Amino acid sequence: MTGKRDYKVLLVGTPNVGKSTIFYNLTNKYANVSNYPGTTVDYSYGKISVGEHHELTLIDTPGLYNLITITEEENVAKKLIFESSADVIVHVIDAKNIDRLLPLTLQLIEAKLPVILVLNMIDEFKKNNMDLQVSHLEHDLGIPVVETIGINKYGIKNLRARIISVAEKRYKFPTLSLKYPKDVEINISKIKSLLQNEYPISKRALSLLLLEGDRYAKNLIKNEIHYAEIINILNNLQTANVRIIIEHTRFEYANKLLKEHLTVKEKKKNRINNFIDYITLNPFFGILLAILIIYIGLYKFVGQFGAGFLVDRIEGFYEDNINIYINNFFLNFIGDNQITKLFAGEYGIFTLAIRYAIAIVLPIVAIFFIFFSILEDSGYLVRLSMMLDGLFKKIGLSGRSVIPLVLGLGCGTMAVVVTRTLETIRERYIVTFLLALTIPCSAQIGVILAILGDSSLALSIWGLTILIILVISGSILNKYTKGELPTFFMEVPPIRIPHIKNILLKTYDRLKWYFLEVLPLFILASLLIWIGKIAHIFDFFTYILSYPAMLAGLPPKIGEVLLYGFFRRDFGIAGLYDIKDLLTLKQIVVSCVILTLFVPCIAQFLVTIKERGLKTAIFIFITVIPTAFLGGIIVNWVLSLII
């Protein structure tokens, strides 16, 4: 826009602090999402006009705990901070946890970056009988400090005005200076004196990162004339000890500031909150609660309401009011030929692909994402992660793995992308394998619950089989996968009543992502089936797949359904839904087991290649096929003995 000054603004902060809500409130629009160059890590961005003279480009960065980064998401956030030449860095924190989150603010200030500190969820902060002298803290930090409540836009206008002020360099605060122990300060001075080039952060901050053993900082100085001398200084230090000293100094300084400006009145005992904490984090009661949530959320809400009530009515309407007219239209105007079969009939784009996507998959996925957003917005998912951390460690995972595994119940493709938030390569590999083998997507779950819902025994057999295979697979992977074991740290938020606006926004955003991916692939599947039918390639593969299916006591027609499952897992289960009346209950149970364990769909397979590499993706692919059929054969054999 002519005559307007464009400023770049980064939103940074740890997960679960309301950063994305602040982003939405600032932009008042849905975000565009892109991958950071050279990675599969997403970040959101959007543009807004402020008055007649200013335009802001806002970037919502991935979650970041510290400038010494571990996960790929944190690495991308750090690169955006240091390399994007941002005019303003907005550090969003949960005000209740200011004592733990303020040290990152100090790191950003030491780097001489244009920082604004946002104390979000200030209402919850005050409910905890806490009071902060914001103007005094603002003066001592040397940066603007803004109070906000993201869910109701409190403080957003003030934040927008502060962003413009910082971008235009109107603030003149004293420079914050942290003093580290003498030995650390000596080494900072030595390294600073050897740095000759210009950097996006202050040389003092860069020296601190080097002393803390940061790889990014080492890569940044590779072209230095005195590089060898700097590395020699670092090699003579015990980096882990130095890092502890530096971090301890920051925490001490943060606590000193808060002692001066933060008042915590005597808290009233909140028996309800204490009871919720006990129930959600206790291993015994927490697991009972998780089972209850799964029963109500997945079985009743997603299964019976989504896959049962909604799918029956939407698919019935589609069959009776849309498919019949499409078939008649093509037969009357084009005739019974291959062109008609491409668009109509048993495998047509309109009558099969779009029907599956809209009438079967979309309602189930929509209901699941509402359920997932409620869990996320309430703060329960983090508590589930904490509670399951001990159990997950037995199969080489941490509680953080709960997030991608639960999200995999919605969409495996999306979940594989989310594995980048896991700390170690080893953990990412194990979770990716388990997602491919044992975690059904929401459409699969919904249809399985709809098909098996009338028999609690059949549903229990299916669920127990998948759980047993998950534990066995995880144990084997844990034993034979090399690499560093994960640690686990995550802020535990209070349980909140989910905000309807947040739930709808998150559901819409995920549905848009999912539907834009699924519809083209369903259409592609119909096209490939059409080509395969003409060239008899499709018949060949279904014939091959029918043999192991028959060993599991299934009719040859299942080979066709399994082939559907490779195009999309939900496409395959929708095919099973179509032929369920032709199968016995035992055959349906065995089919559900095999389809759940069968190969990841094309989209998940391609994302696995991007995330884990071609060799890993192929290994997973060729491993899950025999595992799926073996599981089905064993279940068929067991059921034959007891039925």
N, C-alpha and C positions, 0 to 999 in steps of 0.2 A: 504494500500500500504506500503510495507516494507521500513523502513528507513525514512518515512515521519512523521512529527509532525502534529497532528490533533488539530485544534483550533475551538472552538465554538463561533459563532458570532450572536448576536441578532440585528435585525433591529426594532427599536421602533419609535413611533411618532403618531401624531394625524391623523385621516383620511384626505384624499385629499391633501397630501403633496408629493406624488410621491414615497412613500416608496416601493410599489410593483414594480415600474419601476426600481428603484435602485437595488432591489433584482434580477430582471431579468437580468439587465446589468452586475451585478457582477457574476452571475452564467452562463449566456449565454445558459440557458436551461429552459424548463418548470418545474415548481415546483411540488414536491410531496405534497399532502395535507393530514393532519391527524387531528383527534379530540384530544383535550387535555384530558388526562385521567379523567374520571368522569364527562365529559361535552360533549355537542355537538358543542363546539366552534372549528372552524378550524384554523390551522396555517399552513403556507407553509414552506418547508425546501428543501434544496438542497446542494450538495457537489461539490466543485471545487478544482482542484490542482493549486497551485501557485508555479511555478518553480519546482525544483527537490526535495525540502525539506519540503514543507508545503502543508497541505490540510486544507481547511476551510469548516466547516459545518455551513451553513447560515440558520437562522430561521427568517421568516417574521412574526412578532407578530401582533395580532389584534390591532386596534386603541386604543390609550391611551392619555388622556388629562392631567392626574395628577396621582400621586401615591396614592391619596385618591380616590379610585375607586367606581363607581356606578354600571355600567352594567356588565353583565357576561363576555363580551368580554374584558373589562378593567381589570377585576379580573384575567383572564387567562394571559393577557399580564404582569401584575404585578407578578404573580407566576412564569412565565418564567424568568423574570428579576431577581427575588430573589432566585429561587430554581434550575436554570439550570446550575449553576456554569460556566457562560459564560466567555470566555477570553476577549471578546470585546463587548461593547454595542454601537451600531451605532444609534445615535439619529438624525433622519431625520426631518428637519423642512422646511416649506415654507419661504424662506429668507425674503419675503416682510412682513411677520408677526412675525419677530424675537422678537419684543417687547412683544408679547403675549405668545410665545412658549418657550422663553429662561428660564422662571422659572422652567419648567420640567427638563431642562438640569441641573439647579442648584440643584434640588432634587437628581438627579442621581449622581452628583458630591459629594454632602453631604453624600450620602450613600457609598462613597469611591468605586464606581464601575469604571471599566476601560472604560471610555466614549470617543467617537469621536462625535463631532458635525458636521453634514452635512447641509450646507446651500444650499438646492436644489432650482431649478427655479431661479438661480442667474441672468439669463438673464432678467426675468421680474422685479427682484429687481432693476437692473441697468436702465431699461426702465422707472422706477418710479423716476429717478434722485437721486437714493440713492447710497451712497458709504460707504464702511466699511473697516477699517484698521484691516484686518483679523489677521495679525501676532500679533498685540497688544492685540486683544481680546483673541487670543489663549494663550498668556502669562498670562493674568489676570485670565482667567478661569482655567488654568493649564491643559488643554486638547488640543488635535489636533482639528483644525477647517478646514473643507474642503469645497470648493465651487464646486457645480455640476449643470449640466443641464441633468436631467434624460433622456429626450426624445432623445438626440443626443449623449449620453455617455460622455459628457464633464466632466472631473474631475474623471472619474471612475478608471483610472489607478492609479492616485494619492491616491484615497480612498483605493484601494486594497493594495498599499504599506504601507499606514498609519495603516491599520488593522494589517498587519504583524508586524509592529514596535511596536504597542501597545500590541499585543499578546505576543511578546518577551520581553516586559517590558523595552524598550529602552528609553522611555520618562522619564525625570526627571524635572518636573515642580513644582513650589511651590504649597502647598496645599491651596485650596480656603477655606476661613473661613468667614461665614456670622455671624454677631452679631445681635441677637434678643434683644428686650426690656428686661430690667433687670428681671422682674417677670418671663418671659419665660425662660431666661437663668438659673434662680435659679431652676425652675422645671426640666429643662433638666438635670442639675447637680444632683438633687435628684434621678431622675429615673436612670440615668447612673450608679450612685453609687450602686444601688440595683440590677442591671443586672449582673448576675454571669456567665450565659452560653455564648457559642459562637454562633454568628449569621451570616447569609450570607451578612448582611449589617452592617455598623458601628453602634455602640451603640448610638451615638449621633443622627444619622438619624432615628434609631428605636425609640428613645425617642421622637423625633419630630412627628413621625407618631402616637404614642400613645397619645400625647398631642392634636393632630388633630382629635382624635376619630376614628382611623382606626381599623376596626374589624380584618383584617388580622394580624396586629401587636399584638392585644390582644391575638389572638389564638396562635401566635408565642411564647409568653412568659408564657403560661399556666403551664409549668413545672418549672418555676422559684421558688426558695426558698422564695423570698420576693414578690411573686405575689400579695398577699392580700394587702401588703403595697403600691405597685404600683397602684393597682386599687383604693385604698383609696385616693391617691393623685389625681388621675384622676376624681374621683367622687366629689371632692371638688372644681373642676374647672368648669367654663362654657365653655364647649368644643367648641361650635360654635364661641364664641368670640375669644378664643385662636387661632382657625384655621384662622379666619379673620386676626388676628394680624400677624401670621406666614406667610400667603400668601402675605399680604401687604408688609412685609419686603422683601420677595423674589422679588416681582415686583419692589419695590423701588431700590433694588440692581441691578436688570437687567437694569432698566432705567438709573441708574448712569453709568453703564458700557457703555451703548449705547450712552449716551451723550458725553462720552469721545472718542468713536471710530466710531460712526455713523454720517455721514453727509447727510442731506437731502437738496438738492438744491431746489430752487423754482420750483414747479411743473407747467408745462404748462397745461392749462385747456384742457382736452380731451373731447370735446363735444360728440364724438361718444360713449365713455365709459360712460359718464354721462347719455346719452340718453338711453343706454342699461340698466344701473342700474335702471333708472326710470321706464322703460317699464316692466322689468322682476320682479320688486319688488312691483309695484303699484297694489293694489287689483283689480281694474277695468281692466286696460290694461293687467296686468299679466294673468288674467283669460282668456281674449280674445286671448292672445298669446298662452296659454296652449291649448285652443280649436283648434286654428290653427295648433299647433304642433301635436295634437292628430289626426286631420283630415288628415294632410299630412303624418305623420309617421305611424299611425295605419290603417287608412282607405285606403289611397293610396298605401303606401309602403308595409305594412304587409298584408293588406286585398286584394287589387286588384292585386298588383304585386306578393306577396308571395303566398297567398291562391288561387288567381285567376290564373294568368299567369303560375307561376312555378308549382303549384300543378296539374293543368289541363294537362300540358305537361308531367310532370314526371309520374303522375298516368296513363295517357293514354299510355305512353311508357311501363310502368310496366305491365299494363293489356294486351296490344297487343303483347308484345315481351317476357314477362317473365312468367306471370300467365298461359297463354295458353299452353306453353311448359311444365310447372310444372304439370299442370292437366293431360295433355296427357301422360307424363312420368309415373306418378303414376298409372293412369288407365291402361296403356298398360303393365306395368311390374308387378304391384301388384294386380290390379283389383279394382272393386268398393266395398271396405270393410272399416272397421273402421280404419285400419292403413293409408289408403289413405286419409280418412277424417281428420286424425290428421295433416297431412302435406299439403294437397291440398283441393280444393273444397271451399265451402262457408266460413268455419271457420278455414281453415288450417293454420299452422304456417307460411309456405312460402307465401301462397296466401292471407292471411288476416293480421296476426300479422306483418310480415316483410314489407308487402305492406303499411299498415297503418303507421308504424314507419318511413320508408324511403321515401315513395312517398307522404304522406299527412302531417305528423307531422314535419319531419326534415326540409323541406324547409321553413315552416312557422316559426318554432322556430329559425332557423338560421337568417331569415330576422328580426325577433323581436330583437334578441340579438345584431345585428348590430345597430338597431335603439336605443336600450337601451344604448349601449356602446357610441354612439355619444352623447346622452343626458348626460351621466356620464362624458365623457372626456371633454365636452364643459364647464362644471361647472354649467349647467342649473338645474340639479336635486336639488342641494343644494338651489338654489334660489327659486325653486318651493316649497321646504320644508318651507323656510322662509315665502313665500307669503301666503301659506295655513295654517300656524300655528294658526292664529286666528279662521279660520273656523273649523279646526279640534278640537280645544279646546271645541267647542260646543257639540262634541260627546265623550269627555273625552280623546282625543288624542293630541299629539303635532305634530309639523311640521316634526319631525324626522320619524313619521309613514309613511310619503309619500314614503320613500325608499322601505320598504318591500311591501307596497301596489302596487307600480308601478312594482317592480320586480315580484310580483304575477301575473302580466299580461304576464310574460314570463313563470314562473313555480311556482306553488303554494307550492310545496315541498321545493324548494330552499328558497322561501320567508318566510316560517315558521321558517326555520333555522335562517334567517336574523333578525327575531324579537328579538333575544337575544341582539341586539344592543340598544333596547329600554330601557329606564331608569327604569320604574316601572313594577312590576308583573301585575298590573291592566291593563296597556297599552298593554303589550304583550298578555294578554288574549283577550282583545277586538279586537286587530288586527288579532290574530289567528282565531277568530270566523268570522270576516268579510272576511278574505281570503277564509275560507271554504265555506261561503254562497254566497258572492256577487262578488268575483273577478275571472273572467274567465282567463284561461291560454292562452298563445299566439296561440296555436293550435285551441282552442275554438273560440277565437276572429277572427282568420283568416278565419276559415270555416264559421262562422256566417256572417262575412262581405262578403264572397264570395256568400253565399246563399241569404242574404237579400240586397246585394249591389245594385240590380236593382230597389229597392223600398226604397226611402229615408224615406217615412212614416213608413214602417215596421221596418226599422233600428232604427228610432227615438223612436218608441214605445218600442222596446226591450231595448234600452239604457236608456230611461227615467224610465222604470219599475225597472231595476236593480239599478239605482241611487236612486230612491225613497225608495226601500227596504234597501239599504245601509244606508241611512240617518235614517230611522225608526229604523232599527236594532241597529245602533250605539247609537241613543238616548236612547233606552230601556236599552242597556248594560251600558251606562254611568250612568243611574239613579240607576240601581240595582247592579252594580258591586262595591264591597267594595275595598278600597285600596287608596294609595297615588296618588294624581294627578301629572302628569308629568310636569317638567320644560323643557325648550328648549334652547340649546346653540349650535351653529355650525358656524365654520368659513365660510364666504362667499367668494369663490374664484372669480377672474375676469373671464369674459366670454372669452374662448379661442377657436381658430380654432382646432377642434379635429385632433389628429395626427393619420394618417392611420395605422401606425404600432401598436399603442396602441389599436385601435379599433379591428384590426384583432386578436391580441393576446388575448384580453378579450373575443371576440366572440368565438375563438377557445377553450379557456379554459372552458367557460360555456357550449359550445356545447358538448365537450368531456364528461363533468360531466353529462349533461342531457342525452346524447345518451347512455352512459354506464348504466344509470339507466332505461331509457325507453324501450330499446330493450328487455332486459330480462323480464321485466314486461309484455310487449306485448306478448311475447312468452308464459309466464305463463298464461296470459289471454286466449290465444287460447287453451292451454292445459286444463285449468279449464272448458272452454266452451265444449270442446270435452268430458271430463269426465262427465260434467253436462248433456250433451245430451244423453250419454249412460245410465246414472243413472236416467234420467228424472228430476234431481234436477234443472237444468237450466230452463227447461220448467215450473217447479213449481214457481220459483221466477219471471220469466217473466209474468206468468199468474197473480200472485199477484200484480205486478207493473202495469199491464195493466188496472186494475180497476180504480185507481185514475187518470190514464192517460185518460181513456175514459170519466171521469167526466169533464176533461178539453177539451173535444171535439177531442181527438186524437185516432187514430186506435190502436188496441192491439199490433201491431208490435213495437210501441214505448217502450213497456215494455222491449223488448230485448235491445234496444238502451240504455235505462237507466241502465240496468244491466252492459252493456259495460262500462258505465261511472264510475261505482265503481272501475273497474279494473284500468282504467285510464280515466280521464276526456276527454283527447284528443282522446282516443279510442272510447268513446261514441259519441263525436261530429263527428268523422270520420264515425261512423255507420249511423248518421243522413244524412251525405253527400251522402252516398250510396243510401238512400231511398227518397231523396228530391223530386224526380220526381213523387212520389206516393202521395204527400201531397199538400193541398191547401196552398196559401200564409198565411192565418190565422193560419192554423195548424203548419206551419213552424215557425211562430213568437212565438206561444205558446210553441212549442217544444224547441226553443232556450232559452226561459225564464226558463223553467223547468230544462233543462240540465245545464244552467249556475248556477242555485241555488241549484242543486242537490248535494248529498253527495260528500265530497272530495274523491279523488282516494285513493287506498290502500297505495301508497307511502306517500302521504300527511297525511293520517290518522295515519300511523306508526310514522312519524316524529312528529306529534302532540302529540302522547303518550309520546315520548321521551322528548319533550320540555315542555309540559304543564301537563302531567300525564294522567293516564288511565281514571279517572273519568271525567275530562274535555273533553277528546277526545270523549268519549261515549256520553256525554251531547250534544256536538256540532253535532255529527252524528245523534242522534235521534231528534234534534231540526230542522235541515235543511231539513229533508225529508218532514214533513208536510208543512213547509214554502214554499218549492219549488212547491209542488202541489197546495197549496192555491194560490200562485202567478200566476200559470198557469191557474187555474180555474177563477180567477178574470179577467185576461187579456182576456181569451176566452169570458167571459160574456160581457166585455166592447166592444170587437171587434164585437160581435154578435149584439150589439145595434147600432153600427155606420156603419157597413158594410151591 
